[in-house]
């Protein structure tokens, strides 16, 4: 029997966590897991609990921020990360094939398989989904300041930012090869999406030891419907406005200090950014049958 601890963010996603906690007690396979539940009390608390606990499995119950905290705590420890997603994006969970319906996610945990995944860091800050600079980072900055969450708010902020946004000039170096370019954004992806099934890097894998880098070059207003459609139909990288690269180490030089994002959280960065891959560093529970498709 494995010892599992469920780390619950009581405020993420606006969902009733009491129902989820009850469902854990009712639906989790008790022949496999000896389970306990703890609520986070402040930012960073999930990371501390995950790092210091003696559990075999540490399950994040919350959104991307909670998942990121818990993943940071288990990275390199041999403990396995589990996820019951209930946030506004849930990028890692969706990439792994974990249901956003919490009852099904609990059932998936009961029969889950263990895999080992990569993660990245941007100027030393760990991320597990995506990171990047440009318009998507500015959107993340505005989204974090919004009074509400969810896809609708994200779309509204994206359109608002785009209206005034000017593409940046970058030197992008991937595994020692430099590219000078103008870009609306540069996304470095460990998983295939930003969240909400907005698939920015359809071929990305968390087990291949490589980042997928997606570059959206400057575009015109009439390109927006086609770009948006491709984003939600897994065809984004087929756009003539998009370039792709793959690599393990990514250096970005931008002309001015500007925001970046990691796992959707905005952060102000200087002109030089280093993004590094940490291969096979996090044990993770994935739904049965998904181990070779992540």
C-alpha positions as CSV (number, residue, x, y, z in Angstrom):
1,X,0.0,0.0,0.0
2,X,1.2,3.5,-0.9
3,X,0.9,6.5,1.4
4,X,-0.7,9.4,-0.4
5,X,-1.2,13.0,0.7
6,X,-3.7,15.3,-1.0
7,X,-2.6,18.9,-0.9
8,X,-5.7,21.0,-1.5
9,X,-5.7,24.7,-2.4
10,X,-9.1,25.8,-0.9
11,X,-9.4,28.9,-3.1
12,X,-8.2,27.8,-6.6
13,X,-10.6,27.8,-9.5
14,X,-13.6,28.9,-7.4
15,X,-14.7,25.3,-6.9
16,X,-16.1,23.7,-3.8
17,X,-13.2,21.7,-2.4
18,X,-15.3,20.1,0.3
19,X,-17.1,18.1,-2.4
20,X,-13.7,17.0,-3.8
21,X,-12.5,16.0,-0.3
22,X,-15.6,13.9,0.3
23,X,-15.2,12.3,-3.1
24,X,-11.6,11.4,-2.3
25,X,-12.8,9.5,0.8
26,X,-15.6,7.8,-1.1
27,X,-14.0,6.9,-4.4
28,X,-10.2,6.4,-3.9
29,X,-9.0,2.8,-4.0
30,X,-8.2,2.3,-0.3
31,X,-6.5,-1.1,-1.1
32,X,-3.8,0.9,-3.0
33,X,-3.6,4.1,-1.1
34,X,-3.5,5.2,2.6
35,X,-4.7,8.8,2.2
36,X,-4.6,12.0,4.1
37,X,-5.7,15.5,3.2
38,X,-4.1,18.9,4.1
39,X,-5.1,22.4,3.0
40,X,-2.7,25.0,1.9
41,X,-2.6,28.2,3.9
42,X,-0.4,30.6,2.0
43,X,1.6,30.9,-1.3
44,X,4.4,28.4,-1.3
45,X,2.8,26.2,1.3
46,X,2.1,23.4,-1.1
47,X,5.8,23.2,-2.1
48,X,6.8,22.9,1.6
49,X,4.3,20.2,2.4
50,X,5.3,18.2,-0.7
51,X,9.0,18.5,0.1
52,X,8.8,17.6,3.8
53,X,6.1,14.9,3.9
54,X,7.0,11.2,4.0
55,X,4.3,10.2,1.4
56,X,4.9,8.0,-1.6
57,X,2.4,10.0,-3.7
58,X,1.7,13.7,-3.4
59,X,-1.5,14.8,-5.1
60,X,-2.1,18.5,-6.0
61,X,-5.7,19.5,-5.8
62,X,-6.0,22.9,-7.5
63,X,-5.0,24.8,-10.5
64,X,-1.7,25.3,-12.4
65,X,-0.2,27.3,-9.5
66,X,-0.9,24.6,-7.0
67,X,0.4,21.9,-9.3
68,X,3.6,23.8,-9.9
69,X,4.2,24.3,-6.2
70,X,3.6,20.6,-5.4
71,X,5.7,19.5,-8.4
72,X,8.6,21.7,-7.2
73,X,8.4,20.0,-3.9
74,X,8.5,16.5,-5.3
75,X,11.1,17.1,-8.0
76,X,14.2,15.0,-7.4
77,X,12.8,13.3,-4.3
78,X,11.4,10.1,-5.9
79,X,7.9,10.9,-4.6
80,X,5.2,10.7,-7.4
81,X,3.1,13.7,-8.3
82,X,-0.6,13.2,-8.8
83,X,-3.1,15.8,-10.0
84,X,-6.8,16.5,-9.4
85,X,-7.2,19.6,-11.6
86,X,-9.6,22.3,-10.7
87,X,-8.1,25.5,-12.0
88,X,-8.6,27.9,-14.8
89,X,-6.2,26.3,-17.3
90,X,-5.0,22.9,-16.0
91,X,-2.3,22.6,-18.7
92,X,-0.2,19.8,-17.3
93,X,-3.2,17.7,-16.3
94,X,-4.8,18.0,-19.8
95,X,-1.5,17.1,-21.4
96,X,-1.3,14.0,-19.3
97,X,-4.8,13.0,-20.1
98,X,-6.2,13.7,-16.6
99,X,-9.9,14.5,-16.5
100,X,-11.1,17.9,-15.2
101,X,-14.1,16.1,-13.7
102,X,-12.9,15.5,-10.2
103,X,-14.7,12.2,-9.7
104,X,-13.2,10.8,-12.8
105,X,-9.8,12.1,-11.9
106,X,-10.0,10.3,-8.6
107,X,-10.9,7.1,-10.4
108,X,-8.0,7.6,-12.7
109,X,-5.7,7.9,-9.7
110,X,-6.8,4.6,-8.4
111,X,-5.5,2.8,-11.5
112,X,-2.8,5.2,-12.5
113,X,0.7,4.3,-13.8
114,X,3.9,5.9,-12.8
115,X,6.0,7.8,-15.4
116,X,9.0,10.1,-15.2
117,X,8.8,13.6,-16.8
118,X,11.0,16.5,-17.7
119,X,10.7,20.0,-16.4
120,X,12.3,23.3,-17.1
121,X,13.6,26.4,-15.5
122,X,13.7,30.1,-16.6
123,X,16.5,32.0,-15.0
124,X,16.4,29.4,-12.2
125,X,12.6,29.5,-11.7
126,X,11.1,26.0,-12.3
127,X,8.2,25.5,-14.7
128,X,6.4,22.3,-15.8
129,X,4.2,23.5,-18.6
130,X,5.3,26.5,-20.7
131,X,7.3,29.6,-20.4
132,X,7.9,32.5,-22.8
133,X,8.2,36.1,-23.7
134,X,6.1,38.5,-25.8
135,X,2.4,39.0,-26.1
136,X,1.5,35.8,-24.1
137,X,3.6,37.0,-21.2
138,X,1.9,40.4,-21.3
139,X,-1.5,38.6,-21.4
140,X,-0.4,36.6,-18.3
141,X,0.5,39.8,-16.6
142,X,-3.0,41.3,-17.3
143,X,-4.8,38.0,-16.6
144,X,-3.1,37.9,-13.1
145,X,-4.5,41.3,-12.3
146,X,-8.0,40.6,-13.5
147,X,-10.9,40.2,-11.1
148,X,-12.0,36.9,-12.6
149,X,-10.5,33.8,-14.1
150,X,-11.5,31.4,-16.8
151,X,-11.3,31.2,-20.6
152,X,-13.6,34.1,-21.3
153,X,-11.4,36.5,-19.2
154,X,-8.3,35.1,-21.0
155,X,-9.8,35.8,-24.4
156,X,-10.8,39.3,-23.5
157,X,-7.4,40.1,-22.1
158,X,-5.7,38.6,-25.2
159,X,-7.7,40.8,-27.5
160,X,-7.1,43.9,-25.4
161,X,-3.3,43.3,-25.2
162,X,-3.0,42.5,-28.9
163,X,-4.7,45.8,-29.9
164,X,-1.8,47.8,-28.4
165,X,1.0,45.3,-28.6
166,X,4.2,45.8,-30.6
167,X,6.2,42.7,-31.6
168,X,9.7,42.5,-30.1
169,X,13.1,42.0,-31.6
170,X,14.9,39.0,-30.2
171,X,18.1,37.0,-30.5
172,X,17.0,33.4,-29.8
173,X,19.8,30.8,-29.3
174,X,18.8,27.1,-29.2
175,X,21.5,24.6,-28.3
176,X,24.2,27.1,-29.5
177,X,22.5,28.1,-32.8
178,X,21.5,31.8,-32.9
179,X,18.5,33.2,-34.7
180,X,17.7,36.9,-34.9
181,X,14.0,37.6,-35.4
182,X,10.9,39.7,-34.8
183,X,8.2,37.9,-32.9
184,X,4.8,38.4,-31.4
185,X,5.7,35.8,-28.8
186,X,8.2,33.0,-28.2
187,X,6.8,30.0,-26.2
188,X,9.1,27.3,-24.8
189,X,6.9,24.3,-24.2
190,X,7.4,21.2,-22.0
191,X,3.7,20.2,-22.5
192,X,1.6,20.7,-25.6
193,X,-0.6,23.5,-24.4
194,X,-1.1,26.7,-22.4
195,X,-4.2,25.2,-20.8
196,X,-7.9,25.0,-21.6
197,X,-6.8,22.9,-24.7
198,X,-5.1,25.9,-26.3
199,X,-2.5,23.7,-28.0
200,X,0.5,25.7,-28.7
201,X,3.0,22.9,-29.3
202,X,1.1,19.8,-30.6
203,X,4.2,17.5,-30.8
204,X,5.5,18.3,-27.3
205,X,6.3,15.5,-24.9
206,X,7.3,15.6,-21.3
207,X,9.5,12.5,-21.7
208,X,11.6,13.3,-24.8
209,X,14.3,15.4,-23.2
210,X,13.6,18.4,-25.5
211,X,11.6,21.6,-25.4
212,X,9.3,22.5,-28.3
213,X,9.8,26.2,-29.2
214,X,6.9,28.0,-30.9
215,X,7.5,31.4,-32.5
216,X,4.6,33.5,-33.7
217,X,5.9,36.1,-36.1
218,X,4.1,39.5,-36.5
219,X,0.6,39.1,-38.0
220,X,-2.3,41.3,-39.3
221,X,-5.7,41.7,-37.8
222,X,-7.4,39.5,-40.4
223,X,-5.0,36.6,-39.4
224,X,-6.6,36.4,-36.0
225,X,-9.6,34.1,-36.7
226,X,-7.3,31.6,-38.5
227,X,-4.7,31.7,-35.8
228,X,-7.3,31.2,-33.0
229,X,-8.9,28.3,-34.8
230,X,-5.6,26.6,-35.3
231,X,-4.8,27.0,-31.6
232,X,-7.9,25.1,-30.6
233,X,-7.7,22.4,-33.3
234,X,-4.1,21.3,-32.7
235,X,-2.9,22.9,-35.9
236,X,-1.3,26.0,-34.6
237,X,2.2,25.2,-35.8
238,X,0.9,24.7,-39.4
239,X,0.3,28.4,-39.7
240,X,2.5,30.3,-42.1
241,X,3.0,32.8,-39.3
242,X,4.6,30.2,-37.0
243,X,8.1,28.8,-36.8
244,X,9.2,25.9,-34.6
245,X,12.4,24.7,-33.1
246,X,13.4,22.0,-30.6
247,X,16.3,21.9,-28.1
248,X,17.5,21.5,-24.5
249,X,18.9,25.0,-23.8
250,X,17.3,28.2,-24.9
251,X,18.8,31.7,-24.5
252,X,16.6,34.7,-25.3
253,X,18.0,38.2,-25.6
254,X,15.4,41.0,-25.7
255,X,16.0,44.6,-26.3
256,X,14.2,45.9,-23.2
257,X,13.2,44.6,-19.8
258,X,9.8,43.0,-20.3
259,X,7.5,40.4,-18.6
260,X,8.0,36.7,-19.1
261,X,5.7,34.0,-17.8
262,X,6.2,30.5,-16.4
263,X,3.2,28.2,-16.1
264,X,1.0,31.2,-16.6
265,X,2.6,33.2,-13.7
266,X,4.0,36.6,-14.9
267,X,7.5,37.7,-13.8
268,X,9.5,40.7,-14.8
269,X,12.7,39.7,-16.6
270,X,15.8,41.5,-17.7
271,X,17.2,41.5,-21.2
272,X,18.9,38.1,-21.0
273,X,16.9,34.9,-20.2
274,X,18.2,31.4,-19.8
275,X,15.8,28.4,-20.1
276,X,17.2,25.0,-19.2
277,X,15.7,21.5,-19.4
278,X,15.9,19.1,-16.4
279,X,15.3,15.7,-18.0
280,X,13.5,12.8,-16.2
281,X,13.4,14.6,-12.9
282,X,9.8,14.3,-11.7
283,X,7.8,11.1,-11.1
284,X,4.2,11.5,-12.0
285,X,1.0,9.4,-12.0
286,X,-0.8,9.2,-15.4
287,X,-4.0,7.6,-16.3
288,X,-3.8,3.9,-17.2
289,X,-2.8,3.4,-20.8
290,X,-1.3,6.9,-21.2
291,X,2.3,6.3,-20.1
292,X,3.7,6.0,-23.6
293,X,1.6,8.9,-24.9
294,X,2.8,11.9,-22.8
